[in-house]
């Protein structure tokens, strides 16, 4: 299950989320959005390593990141 969802239309590839991720799971990718900005991405296999701390979402100036918290039941 995805924990981090990046809205490709709003992401401008500023890299703030990359810097604050405690697990260093986010990176600036080579894919561009419709406006020509490079998108932040997370490898599918790294989704399970995400702590759901939401630091990335909090620092995103364009509100392009949603972090889902999952229960450990």
C-alpha positions as CSV (number, residue, x, y, z in Angstrom):
1,X,0.0,0.0,0.0
2,X,1.3,3.4,-0.9
3,X,2.0,5.7,2.0
4,X,3.3,8.7,0.0
5,X,1.3,10.1,-2.8
6,X,2.8,12.9,-4.9
7,X,0.5,15.1,-7.0
8,X,2.4,15.4,-10.2
9,X,0.5,18.5,-11.3
10,X,1.5,20.5,-8.2
11,X,5.1,19.2,-7.6
12,X,7.8,21.6,-8.8
13,X,10.8,19.5,-7.8
14,X,12.1,22.0,-5.2
15,X,13.7,19.2,-3.2
16,X,12.6,20.4,0.2
17,X,10.9,17.1,0.9
18,X,14.0,15.2,-0.2
19,X,16.1,17.1,2.4
20,X,13.8,16.5,5.4
21,X,13.0,12.8,4.8
22,X,14.6,11.0,7.8
23,X,14.9,7.8,5.8
24,X,16.1,9.5,2.6
25,X,13.4,7.7,0.6
26,X,12.5,10.6,-1.7
27,X,14.6,11.8,-4.7
28,X,14.3,14.1,-7.7
29,X,13.5,12.0,-10.6
30,X,13.9,12.4,-14.4
31,X,10.2,12.5,-15.2
32,X,8.7,15.9,-15.9
33,X,5.2,17.1,-15.2
34,X,3.1,19.1,-17.7
35,X,4.7,22.4,-16.6
36,X,8.2,21.0,-17.2
37,X,9.2,20.6,-13.6
38,X,11.1,17.4,-12.5
39,X,9.0,15.3,-10.1
40,X,9.9,14.0,-6.7
41,X,9.6,10.2,-6.6
42,X,9.8,7.3,-4.2
43,X,10.6,3.8,-5.3
44,X,7.6,1.4,-4.9
45,X,9.8,-0.9,-2.8
46,X,10.6,2.0,-0.4
47,X,7.0,2.7,0.4
48,X,7.1,0.2,3.2
49,X,10.1,1.9,4.8
50,X,8.3,5.2,5.1
51,X,7.7,6.2,8.8
52,X,4.5,8.2,7.8
53,X,6.0,11.1,9.8
54,X,4.7,13.5,7.2
55,X,7.7,15.9,7.3
56,X,7.8,15.9,3.5
57,X,4.1,17.0,3.3
58,X,4.6,19.7,5.9
59,X,7.5,21.3,4.2
60,X,6.0,21.1,0.7
61,X,5.2,24.7,-0.4
62,X,2.9,23.5,-3.1
63,X,0.9,21.0,-1.0
64,X,1.8,18.3,-3.5
65,X,2.4,15.4,-1.0
66,X,-0.1,13.3,0.9
67,X,1.0,10.9,3.5
68,X,-1.2,8.1,4.5
69,X,-0.9,6.6,7.9
70,X,-1.5,2.9,8.2
71,X,-2.4,1.0,11.4
72,X,-0.2,-1.8,12.5
73,X,-3.0,-4.1,13.5
